[in-house]
Amino acid sequence: MTGVYRFRVRGRVQGVGFRQATQRRASQLGLDGWVRNLADGSVEGLAAGAPAALERLRQWLQHGPPTAWVDALDWQADAEPVEAGAGYQVRR
């Protein structure tokens, strides 16, 4: 069983390697999807995979890499199709 979640992280999350660190963590967990910066200074992403791996990513996103400061994490189930096995990408 797999799930798909869309997330948005607010705080000091741009210019600190947040997207790249998210890509590494999601890839380590075997998740598919993407992450990108938004114009308002937040980071948005989509993650698909096993429920346990998604939960581990959600927990990691609550603090992010050491250089980041997370003020808020929005995490919601989503229905956007994600190609299984496509990997986890950083979008510009």
N, CA, C and O atoms as a Tinker XYZ file with bonds, in Angstrom:
   368  protein
     1  N      0.837000   -1.182000    0.000000    73     2
     2  CA     0.000000    0.000000    0.000000    64     1     3
     3  C      0.883000    1.247000    0.000000    63     2     4     5
     4  O      1.836000    1.339000    0.774000    81     3
     5  N      0.566000    2.194000   -0.860000    73     3     6
     6  CA     1.340000    3.423000   -0.910000    64     5     7
     7  C      0.424000    4.617000   -0.681000    63     6     8     9
     8  O     -0.792000    4.538000   -0.855000    81     7
     9  N      1.035000    5.710000   -0.291000    73     7    10
    10  CA     0.307000    6.948000   -0.074000    64     9    11
    11  C      0.992000    8.072000   -0.822000    63    10    12    13
    12  O      2.142000    7.951000   -1.245000    81    11
    13  N      0.263000    9.172000   -0.979000    73    11    14
    14  CA     0.808000   10.375000   -1.603000    64    13    15
    15  C      0.467000   11.551000   -0.692000    63    14    16    17
    16  O     -0.685000   11.720000   -0.292000    81    15
    17  N      1.468000   12.358000   -0.368000    73    15    18
    18  CA     1.268000   13.520000    0.494000    64    17    19
    19  C      1.928000   14.747000   -0.122000    63    18    20    21
    20  O      3.020000   14.674000   -0.685000    81    19
    21  N      1.237000   15.874000    0.000000    73    19    22
    22  CA     1.778000   17.170000   -0.389000    64    21    23
    23  C      2.148000   17.890000    0.909000    63    22    24    25
    24  O      1.407000   17.850000    1.891000    81    23
    25  N      3.304000   18.545000    0.892000    73    23    26
    26  CA     3.720000   19.275000    2.089000    64    25    27
    27  C      4.176000   20.679000    1.732000    63    26    28    29
    28  O      4.566000   20.968000    0.601000    81    27
    29  N      4.113000   21.537000    2.738000    73    27    30
    30  CA     4.621000   22.904000    2.613000    64    29    31
    31  C      5.301000   23.237000    3.929000    63    30    32    33
    32  O      4.721000   23.076000    5.003000    81    31
    33  N      6.549000   23.710000    3.829000    73    31    34
    34  CA     7.349000   24.011000    5.004000    64    33    35
    35  C      7.627000   25.508000    5.013000    63    34    36    37
    36  O      8.064000   26.079000    4.013000    81    35
    37  N      7.367000   26.134000    6.157000    73    35    38
    38  CA     7.600000   27.572000    6.311000    64    37    39
    39  C      8.642000   27.801000    7.397000    63    38    40    41
    40  O      8.772000   27.013000    8.334000    81    39
    41  N      9.375000   28.889000    7.251000    73    39    42
    42  CA    10.422000   29.247000    8.192000    64    41    43
    43  C     11.654000   29.682000    7.415000    63    42    44    45
    44  O     11.544000   30.237000    6.322000    81    43
    45  N     12.817000   29.430000    7.979000    73    43    46
    46  CA    14.076000   29.700000    7.270000    64    45    47
    47  C     14.423000   28.433000    6.503000    63    46    48    49
    48  O     15.206000   27.603000    6.964000    81    47
    49  N     13.817000   28.299000    5.308000    73    47    50
    50  CA    13.938000   27.058000    4.548000    64    49    51
    51  C     14.450000   27.263000    3.123000    63    50    52    53
    52  O     14.583000   26.299000    2.370000    81    51
    53  N     14.735000   28.504000    2.750000    73    51    54
    54  CA    15.340000   28.756000    1.441000    64    53    55
    55  C     16.740000   29.312000    1.664000    63    54    56    57
    56  O     16.984000   30.072000    2.601000    81    55
    57  N     17.657000   28.915000    0.780000    73    55    58
    58  CA    19.041000   29.368000    0.897000    64    57    59
    59  C     19.843000   28.608000    1.935000    63    58    60    61
    60  O     20.948000   29.019000    2.290000    81    59
    61  N     19.295000   27.498000    2.430000    73    59    62
    62  CA    19.977000   26.712000    3.459000    64    61    63
    63  C     20.142000   25.241000    3.053000    63    62    64    65
    64  O     20.472000   24.399000    3.889000    81    63
    65  N     19.913000   24.934000    1.771000    73    63    66
    66  CA    20.061000   23.562000    1.287000    64    65    67
    67  C     18.886000   22.655000    1.622000    63    66    68    69
    68  O     19.023000   21.432000    1.614000    81    67
    69  N     17.731000   23.248000    1.917000    73    67    70
    70  CA    16.570000   22.454000    2.323000    64    69    71
    71  C     16.096000   21.517000    1.222000    63    70    72    73
    72  O     15.818000   20.347000    1.487000    81    71
    73  N     16.000000   22.009000   -0.004000    73    71    74
    74  CA    15.518000   21.155000   -1.100000    64    73    75
    75  C     16.445000   19.968000   -1.326000    63    74    76    77
    76  O     15.986000   18.833000   -1.458000    81    75
    77  N     17.740000   20.225000   -1.372000    73    75    78
    78  CA    18.702000   19.153000   -1.619000    64    77    79
    79  C     18.704000   18.140000   -0.477000    63    78    80    81
    80  O     18.790000   16.935000   -0.712000    81    79
    81  N     18.609000   18.625000    0.750000    73    79    82
    82  CA    18.567000   17.719000    1.895000    64    81    83
    83  C     17.280000   16.895000    1.886000    63    82    84    85
    84  O     17.292000   15.718000    2.248000    81    83
    85  N     16.176000   17.507000    1.474000    73    83    86
    86  CA    14.908000   16.780000    1.372000    64    85    87
    87  C     15.008000   15.701000    0.305000    63    86    88    89
    88  O     14.534000   14.582000    0.501000    81    87
    89  N     15.623000   16.037000   -0.824000    73    87    90
    90  CA    15.804000   15.051000   -1.890000    64    89    91
    91  C     16.624000   13.863000   -1.382000    63    90    92    93
    92  O     16.260000   12.712000   -1.623000    81    91
    93  N     17.718000   14.134000   -0.685000    73    91    94
    94  CA    18.560000   13.049000   -0.160000    64    93    95
    95  C     17.772000   12.166000    0.808000    63    94    96    97
    96  O     17.819000   10.939000    0.723000    81    95
    97  N     17.047000   12.805000    1.729000    73    95    98
    98  CA    16.304000   12.039000    2.746000    64    97    99
    99  C     15.200000   11.209000    2.095000    63    98   100   101
   100  O     15.037000   10.031000    2.413000    81    99
   101  N     14.443000   11.821000    1.185000    73    99   102
   102  CA    13.362000   11.100000    0.507000    64   101   103
   103  C     13.916000    9.941000   -0.323000    63   102   104   105
   104  O     13.321000    8.864000   -0.358000    81   103
   105  N     15.033000   10.156000   -0.978000    73   103   106
   106  CA    15.658000    9.088000   -1.768000    64   105   107
   107  C     16.117000    7.949000   -0.872000    63   106   108   109
   108  O     15.929000    6.780000   -1.208000    81   107
   109  N     16.720000    8.281000    0.272000    73   107   110
   110  CA    17.143000    7.254000    1.226000    64   109   111
   111  C     15.961000    6.414000    1.687000    63   110   112   113
   112  O     16.104000    5.220000    1.951000    81   111
   113  N     14.789000    7.042000    1.783000    73   111   114
   114  CA    13.589000    6.358000    2.249000    64   113   115
   115  C     12.847000    5.623000    1.123000    63   114   116   117
   116  O     11.839000    4.961000    1.372000    81   115
   117  N     13.346000    5.741000   -0.110000    73   115   118
   118  CA    12.731000    5.057000   -1.252000    64   117   119
   119  C     11.460000    5.727000   -1.758000    63   118   120   121
   120  O     10.603000    5.072000   -2.349000    81   119
   121  N     11.340000    7.020000   -1.530000    73   119   122
   122  CA    10.140000    7.749000   -1.946000    64   121   123
   123  C     10.300000    8.339000   -3.342000    63   122   124   125
   124  O     11.418000    8.591000   -3.792000    81   123
   125  N      9.201000    8.555000   -4.011000    73   123   126
   126  CA     9.147000    9.238000   -5.298000    64   125   127
   127  C      8.482000   10.593000   -5.080000    63   126   128   129
   128  O      7.717000   10.776000   -4.133000    81   127
   129  N      8.783000   11.547000   -5.974000    73   127   130
   130  CA     8.130000   12.845000   -5.897000    64   129   131
   131  C      9.058000   13.977000   -6.247000    63   130   132   133
   132  O      9.994000   13.815000   -7.030000    81   131
   133  N      8.789000   15.142000   -5.653000    73   131   134
   134  CA     9.553000   16.343000   -5.981000    64   133   135
   135  C      9.477000   17.358000   -4.841000    63   134   136   137
   136  O      8.629000   17.261000   -3.954000    81   135
   137  N     10.394000   18.340000   -4.888000    73   135   138
   138  CA    10.423000   19.442000   -3.927000    64   137   139
   139  C     10.850000   20.696000   -4.678000    63   138   140   141
   140  O     11.667000   20.627000   -5.596000    81   139
   141  N     10.288000   21.860000   -4.281000    73   139   142
   142  CA    10.638000   23.123000   -4.940000    64   141   143
   143  C     10.451000   24.299000   -3.988000    63   142   144   145
   144  O      9.714000   24.207000   -3.006000    81   143
   145  N     11.131000   25.408000   -4.294000    73   143   146
   146  CA    10.948000   26.664000   -3.579000    64   145   147
   147  C      9.719000   27.369000   -4.129000    63   146   148   149
   148  O      9.404000   27.247000   -5.313000    81   147
   149  N      9.027000   28.107000   -3.270000    73   147   150
   150  CA     7.921000   28.956000   -3.700000    64   149   151
   151  C      8.303000   30.417000   -3.507000    63   150   152   153
   152  O      9.187000   30.734000   -2.711000    81   151
   153  N      7.642000   31.294000   -4.230000    73   151   154
   154  CA     7.961000   32.723000   -4.212000    64   153   155
   155  C      7.778000   33.356000   -2.830000    63   154   156   157
   156  O      8.414000   34.367000   -2.531000    81   155
   157  N      6.925000   32.782000   -1.991000    73   155   158
   158  CA     6.681000   33.369000   -0.666000    64   157   159
   159  C      7.736000   32.970000    0.372000    63   158   160   161
   160  O      7.613000   33.332000    1.542000    81   159
   161  N      8.772000   32.227000   -0.044000    73   159   162
   162  CA     9.844000   31.835000    0.869000    64   161   163
   163  C      9.664000   30.456000    1.477000    63   162   164   165
   164  O     10.524000   30.000000    2.230000    81   163
   165  N      8.573000   29.789000    1.168000    73   163   166
   166  CA     8.341000   28.442000    1.690000    64   165   167
   167  C      8.855000   27.396000    0.696000    63   166   168   169
   168  O      9.255000   27.723000   -0.421000    81   167
   169  N      8.832000   26.148000    1.123000    73   167   170
   170  CA     9.222000   25.017000    0.284000    64   169   171
   171  C      8.021000   24.094000    0.189000    63   170   172   173
   172  O      7.376000   23.799000    1.195000    81   171
   173  N      7.716000   23.633000   -1.034000    73   171   174
   174  CA     6.597000   22.732000   -1.278000    64   173   175
   175  C      7.120000   21.439000   -1.875000    63   174   176   177
   176  O      8.125000   21.431000   -2.585000    81   175
   177  N      6.436000   20.356000   -1.582000    73   175   178
   178  CA     6.834000   19.085000   -2.166000    64   177   179
   179  C      5.702000   18.096000   -2.213000    63   178   180   181
   180  O      4.634000   18.305000   -1.637000    81   179
   181  N      5.962000   17.015000   -2.913000    73   179   182
   182  CA     5.033000   15.900000   -3.031000    64   181   183
   183  C      5.858000   14.641000   -2.802000    63   182   184   185
   184  O      6.948000   14.494000   -3.354000    81   183
   185  N      5.334000   13.743000   -1.991000    73   183   186
   186  CA     6.053000   12.496000   -1.705000    64   185   187
   187  C      5.096000   11.328000   -1.801000    63   186   188   189
   188  O      3.963000   11.398000   -1.324000    81   187
   189  N      5.560000   10.244000   -2.426000    73   187   190
   190  CA     4.746000    9.048000   -2.590000    64   189   191
   191  C      5.561000    7.830000   -2.212000    63   190   192   193
   192  O      6.743000    7.733000   -2.543000    81   191
   193  N      4.922000    6.896000   -1.516000    73   191   194
   194  CA     5.608000    5.669000   -1.147000    64   193   195
   195  C      4.934000    4.962000    0.000000    63   194   196   197
   196  O      3.755000    5.176000    0.280000    81   195
   197  N      5.695000    4.120000    0.656000    73   195   198
   198  CA     5.176000    3.321000    1.767000    64   197   199
   199  C      4.824000    4.213000    2.958000    63   198   200   201
   200  O      5.524000    5.189000    3.229000    81   199
   201  N      3.746000    3.886000    3.668000    73   199   202
   202  CA     3.322000    4.712000    4.798000    64   201   203
   203  C      4.410000    4.941000    5.852000    63   202   204   205
   204  O      4.532000    6.053000    6.366000    81   203
   205  N      5.187000    3.937000    6.179000    73   203   206
   206  CA     6.236000    4.107000    7.197000    64   205   207
   207  C      7.308000    5.083000    6.713000    63   206   208   209
   208  O      7.792000    5.902000    7.494000    81   207
   209  N      7.681000    5.006000    5.447000    73   207   210
   210  CA     8.680000    5.927000    4.894000    64   209   211
   211  C      8.133000    7.344000    4.840000    63   210   212   213
   212  O      8.859000    8.297000    5.120000    81   211
   213  N      6.874000    7.495000    4.488000    73   211   214
   214  CA     6.256000    8.820000    4.467000    64   213   215
   215  C      6.231000    9.438000    5.864000    63   214   216   217
   216  O      6.482000   10.632000    6.024000    81   215
   217  N      5.934000    8.640000    6.850000    73   215   218
   218  CA     5.922000    9.140000    8.229000    64   217   219
   219  C      7.319000    9.574000    8.666000    63   218   220   221
   220  O      7.466000   10.578000    9.363000    81   219
   221  N      8.332000    8.832000    8.267000    73   219   222
   222  CA     9.708000    9.221000    8.614000    64   221   223
   223  C     10.091000   10.522000    7.932000    63   222   224   225
   224  O     10.775000   11.350000    8.533000    81   223
   225  N      9.657000   10.725000    6.663000    73   223   226
   226  CA     9.920000   11.993000    5.989000    64   225   227
   227  C      9.186000   13.132000    6.692000    63   226   228   229
   228  O      9.754000   14.206000    6.889000    81   227
   229  N      7.935000   12.906000    7.070000    73   227   230
   230  CA     7.164000   13.941000    7.765000    64   229   231
   231  C      7.873000   14.362000    9.049000    63   230   232   233
   232  O      7.975000   15.553000    9.343000    81   231
   233  N      8.356000   13.402000    9.801000    73   231   234
   234  CA     9.071000   13.719000   11.041000    64   233   235
   235  C     10.342000   14.514000   10.749000    63   234   236   237
   236  O     10.657000   15.465000   11.464000    81   235
   237  N     11.070000   14.130000    9.703000    73   235   238
   238  CA    12.300000   14.840000    9.340000    64   237   239
   239  C     11.994000   16.271000    8.914000    63   238   240   241
   240  O     12.725000   17.194000    9.273000    81   239
   241  N     10.918000   16.462000    8.150000    73   239   242
   242  CA    10.557000   17.800000    7.659000    64   241   243
   243  C     10.222000   18.769000    8.791000    63   242   244   245
   244  O     10.298000   19.983000    8.600000    81   243
   245  N      9.862000   18.266000    9.942000    73   243   246
   246  CA     9.533000   19.136000   11.062000    64   245   247
   247  C     10.735000   19.919000   11.568000    63   246   248   249
   248  O     10.575000   20.921000   12.264000    81   247
   249  N     11.940000   19.469000   11.222000    73   247   250
   250  CA    13.141000   20.219000   11.613000    64   249   251
   251  C     14.075000   20.466000   10.438000    63   250   252   253
   252  O     14.810000   21.454000   10.447000    81   251
   253  N     14.072000   19.598000    9.423000    73   251   254
   254  CA    14.905000   19.792000    8.239000    64   253   255
   255  C     16.384000   19.658000    8.536000    63   254   256   257
   256  O     16.769000   19.100000    9.564000    81   255
   257  N     17.224000   20.174000    7.625000    73   255   258
   258  CA    18.669000   20.094000    7.839000    64   257   259
   259  C     19.106000   21.045000    8.949000    63   258   260   261
   260  O     18.342000   21.929000    9.337000    81   259
   261  N     20.324000   20.878000    9.465000    73   259   262
   262  CA    20.787000   21.690000   10.597000    64   261   263
   263  C     20.763000   23.199000   10.355000    63   262   264   265
   264  O     20.610000   23.967000   11.305000    81   263
   265  N     20.911000   23.636000    9.111000    73   263   266
   266  CA    20.952000   25.073000    8.823000    64   265   267
   267  C     19.564000   25.707000    8.704000    63   266   268   269
   268  O     19.454000   26.928000    8.591000    81   267
   269  N     18.516000   24.901000    8.728000    73   267   270
   270  CA    17.151000   25.408000    8.552000    64   269   271
   271  C     16.487000   25.683000    9.901000    63   270   272   273
   272  O     16.914000   25.195000   10.947000    81   271
   273  N     15.430000   26.480000    9.829000    73   271   274
   274  CA    14.577000   26.720000   10.989000    64   273   275
   275  C     13.138000   26.559000   10.511000    63   274   276   277
   276  O     12.653000   27.385000    9.737000    81   275
   277  N     12.454000   25.525000   10.953000    73   275   278
   278  CA    11.088000   25.248000   10.513000    64   277   279
   279  C     10.103000   25.841000   11.508000    63   278   280   281
   280  O     10.111000   25.501000   12.691000    81   279
   281  N      9.248000   26.743000   11.005000    73   279   282
   282  CA     8.186000   27.328000   11.824000    64   281   283
   283  C      6.893000   26.534000   11.722000    63   282   284   285
   284  O      6.162000   26.403000   12.704000    81   283
   285  N      6.604000   25.997000   10.524000    73   283   286
   286  CA     5.342000   25.279000   10.324000    64   285   287
   287  C      5.497000   24.250000    9.212000    63   286   288   289
   288  O      6.223000   24.463000    8.241000    81   287
   289  N      4.805000   23.139000    9.375000    73   287   290
   290  CA     4.738000   22.090000    8.356000    64   289   291
   291  C      3.278000   21.773000    8.107000    63   290   292   293
   292  O      2.554000   21.385000    9.023000    81   291
   293  N      2.847000   21.937000    6.867000    73   291   294
   294  CA     1.525000   21.495000    6.433000    64   293   295
   295  C      1.735000   20.180000    5.693000    63   294   296   297
   296  O      2.584000   20.102000    4.805000    81   295
   297  N      0.981000   19.157000    6.044000    73   295   298
   298  CA     1.149000   17.801000    5.503000    64   297   299
   299  C     -0.239000   17.250000    5.230000    63   298   300   301
   300  O     -1.001000   16.998000    6.164000    81   299
   301  N     -0.579000   17.057000    3.950000    73   299   302
   302  CA    -1.924000   16.623000    3.604000    64   301   303
   303  C     -1.894000   15.524000    2.549000    63   302   304   305
   304  O     -1.069000   15.537000    1.636000    81   303
   305  N     -2.812000   14.573000    2.696000    73   303   306
   306  CA    -2.963000   13.527000    1.682000    64   305   307
   307  C     -3.322000   14.183000    0.357000    63   306   308   309
   308  O     -4.039000   15.183000    0.330000    81   307
   309  N     -2.828000   13.625000   -0.736000    73   307   310
   310  CA    -3.042000   14.194000   -2.064000    64   309   311
   311  C     -3.358000   13.065000   -3.035000    63   310   312   313
   312  O     -3.055000   11.901000   -2.774000    81   311
   313  N     -3.964000   13.420000   -4.143000    73   311   314
   314  CA    -4.322000   12.420000   -5.145000    64   313   315
   315  C     -3.534000   12.584000   -6.439000    63   314   316   317
   316  O     -3.822000   11.909000   -7.427000    81   315
   317  N     -2.532000   13.482000   -6.446000    73   315   318
   318  CA    -1.750000   13.691000   -7.667000    64   317   319
   319  C     -1.005000   12.404000   -8.016000    63   318   320   321
   320  O     -0.348000   11.815000   -7.157000    81   319
   321  N     -1.104000   11.969000   -9.262000    73   319   322
   322  CA    -0.387000   10.745000   -9.644000    64   321   323
   323  C      1.128000   10.961000   -9.642000    63   322   324   325
   324  O      1.630000   11.981000  -10.115000    81   323
   325  N      1.826000    9.993000   -9.108000    73   323   326
   326  CA     3.287000   10.021000   -9.063000    64   325   327
   327  C      3.778000    8.713000   -9.659000    63   326   328   329
   328  O      3.340000    7.637000   -9.251000    81   327
   329  N      4.680000    8.803000  -10.618000    73   327   330
   330  CA     5.200000    7.607000  -11.270000    64   329   331
   331  C      6.077000    6.822000  -10.299000    63   330   332   333
   332  O      7.084000    7.332000   -9.808000    81   331
   333  N      5.692000    5.599000  -10.032000    73   331   334
   334  CA     6.465000    4.742000   -9.142000    64   333   335
   335  C      7.837000    4.465000   -9.750000    63   334   336   337
   336  O      7.949000    4.158000  -10.937000    81   335
   337  N      8.874000    4.576000   -8.931000    73   335   338
   338  CA    10.231000    4.322000   -9.396000    64   337   339
   339  C     10.889000    5.496000  -10.092000    63   338   340   341
   340  O     12.010000    5.369000  -10.585000    81   339
   341  N     10.219000    6.636000  -10.142000    73   339   342
   342  CA    10.757000    7.819000  -10.829000    64   341   343
   343  C     11.823000    8.533000   -9.992000    63   342   344   345
   344  O     12.583000    9.346000  -10.518000    81   343
   345  N     11.877000    8.235000   -8.712000    73   343   346
   346  CA    12.839000    8.882000   -7.837000    64   345   347
   347  C     12.317000   10.193000   -7.297000    63   346   348   349
   348  O     11.161000   10.554000   -7.516000    81   347
   349  N     13.174000   10.898000   -6.591000    73   347   350
   350  CA    12.791000   12.157000   -5.942000    64   349   351
   351  C     13.612000   13.289000   -6.547000    63   350   352   353
   352  O     14.842000   13.242000   -6.539000    81   351
   353  N     12.943000   14.293000   -7.065000    73   351   354
   354  CA    13.594000   15.356000   -7.840000    64   353   355
   355  C     13.486000   16.719000   -7.160000    63   354   356   357
   356  O     12.512000   17.003000   -6.462000    81   355
   357  N     14.495000   17.550000   -7.374000    73   355   358
   358  CA    14.441000   18.961000   -7.009000    64   357   359
   359  C     13.936000   19.712000   -8.229000    63   358   360   361
   360  O     14.506000   19.607000   -9.315000    81   359
   361  N     12.873000   20.465000   -8.046000    73   359   362
   362  CA    12.335000   21.281000   -9.144000    64   361   363
   363  C     12.760000   22.721000   -8.931000    63   362   364   365
   364  O     12.939000   23.166000   -7.797000    81   363
   365  N     12.916000   23.433000  -10.007000    73   363   366
   366  CA    13.274000   24.846000   -9.954000    64   365   367
   367  C     12.064000   25.706000  -10.188000    63   366   368
   368  O     12.168000   26.933000  -10.181000    81   367
